[in-house]
């Protein structure tokens, strides 16, 4: 089986479809790249953004059950939730609300970055 090296000249960056609330759709790849390709650090929001989906009150007007679906999907894939304030930027980061929650230990990116000392906190937009 022949594999191409990541970043080969003939490969274009892939963008995933997003639904109306800015979260990847179920048929998309699971996560934005929260790891810096140069330093290998994993970006994590230093604090919850002003409209964090984990704050009380549904500040992002998510459809009923949407947050639960996102958390379930992250659990199932050992993934994480990307902070919506960092979506579409050059430096997407793991949502602080998710990282501080009970499911943080299920996130492969968080576990590895903590074990390797490569977790870098950034300020959400």
C-alpha positions as CSV (number, residue, x, y, z in Angstrom):
1,X,0.0,0.0,0.0
2,X,1.5,3.3,-1.1
3,X,1.1,6.3,1.2
4,X,1.6,9.9,0.5
5,X,3.6,12.1,2.8
6,X,1.5,14.7,4.6
7,X,1.8,18.1,3.0
8,X,2.9,16.7,-0.4
9,X,2.7,19.3,-3.2
10,X,-0.2,17.5,-4.9
11,X,-2.4,17.5,-1.9
12,X,-4.8,20.3,-1.2
13,X,-5.9,21.1,2.3
14,X,-9.3,19.5,3.0
15,X,-12.1,21.5,4.4
16,X,-15.0,19.8,6.0
17,X,-18.6,20.7,5.6
18,X,-20.1,22.5,8.6
19,X,-23.7,22.8,9.7
20,X,-25.5,26.1,10.6
21,X,-24.0,26.4,14.1
22,X,-20.4,26.0,12.9
23,X,-19.8,22.5,14.1
24,X,-18.7,19.8,11.7
25,X,-21.4,17.6,10.2
26,X,-21.7,14.0,11.0
27,X,-20.3,12.9,7.6
28,X,-17.2,15.1,8.0
29,X,-13.8,14.3,9.5
30,X,-14.0,14.6,13.2
31,X,-11.8,17.5,14.2
32,X,-10.0,20.6,13.2
33,X,-6.3,20.3,13.7
34,X,-5.7,21.6,17.2
35,X,-2.0,20.6,17.1
36,X,0.5,23.1,15.8
37,X,2.3,21.3,13.0
38,X,5.6,23.1,13.7
39,X,5.9,22.8,17.4
40,X,3.6,19.8,18.0
41,X,1.8,21.5,20.8
42,X,-1.9,21.0,21.3
43,X,-3.9,24.2,21.6
44,X,-6.4,24.6,24.5
45,X,-8.4,27.7,25.2
46,X,-7.0,29.3,28.4
47,X,-10.5,30.1,29.5
48,X,-14.1,29.7,28.3
49,X,-15.0,32.2,25.6
50,X,-17.9,34.6,26.3
51,X,-20.4,32.4,24.5
52,X,-19.0,29.0,25.4
53,X,-21.5,26.2,24.7
54,X,-20.8,24.8,28.1
55,X,-22.0,28.0,29.9
56,X,-25.5,28.0,31.2
57,X,-28.2,29.4,29.0
58,X,-27.6,28.1,25.5
59,X,-25.7,31.3,24.5
60,X,-25.1,29.9,21.0
61,X,-28.8,29.0,20.4
62,X,-27.9,25.3,19.7
63,X,-30.8,23.1,18.7
64,X,-32.1,20.9,21.6
65,X,-29.9,17.9,22.0
66,X,-27.1,19.3,19.9
67,X,-24.6,19.8,22.7
68,X,-25.3,16.3,24.0
69,X,-24.8,14.9,20.5
70,X,-21.4,16.7,20.2
71,X,-20.3,15.4,23.6
72,X,-21.4,11.8,22.8
73,X,-19.5,11.9,19.5
74,X,-16.4,13.2,21.2
75,X,-16.7,10.4,23.8
76,X,-17.2,7.7,21.1
77,X,-14.1,8.8,19.1
78,X,-11.9,9.7,22.1
79,X,-12.0,13.2,20.6
80,X,-12.7,16.7,21.8
81,X,-14.8,19.7,21.0
82,X,-13.2,22.6,19.2
83,X,-14.0,26.1,20.6
84,X,-16.4,27.7,18.2
85,X,-14.6,31.0,18.6
86,X,-11.5,29.4,17.1
87,X,-13.2,27.6,14.2
88,X,-12.0,28.8,10.8
89,X,-8.9,30.5,12.3
90,X,-5.3,29.5,11.8
91,X,-5.2,28.2,15.4
92,X,-8.2,26.1,16.3
93,X,-8.2,25.1,20.0
94,X,-9.9,22.6,22.2
95,X,-12.9,24.1,24.0
96,X,-12.1,25.0,27.7
97,X,-15.6,24.1,28.7
98,X,-15.1,20.6,27.3
99,X,-11.6,20.2,28.7
100,X,-12.8,21.1,32.2
101,X,-15.7,18.7,32.1
102,X,-15.9,15.1,33.2
103,X,-15.1,13.8,29.7
104,X,-11.7,15.4,29.4
105,X,-10.0,12.1,30.3
106,X,-11.5,10.5,27.2
107,X,-9.9,12.9,24.8
108,X,-6.8,11.4,23.2
109,X,-5.4,14.8,22.3
110,X,-5.7,16.0,25.9
111,X,-4.3,12.9,27.4
112,X,-1.3,12.8,25.0
113,X,-0.5,16.5,25.3
114,X,-0.6,16.4,29.1
115,X,1.6,13.3,29.2
116,X,4.1,14.8,26.8
117,X,4.0,18.3,28.2
118,X,2.9,19.7,24.9
119,X,-0.4,21.4,25.9
120,X,-0.4,25.1,25.1
121,X,-3.1,27.4,26.4
122,X,-4.2,30.2,24.1
123,X,-6.6,33.0,24.5
124,X,-9.9,32.5,22.7
125,X,-10.9,35.2,20.2
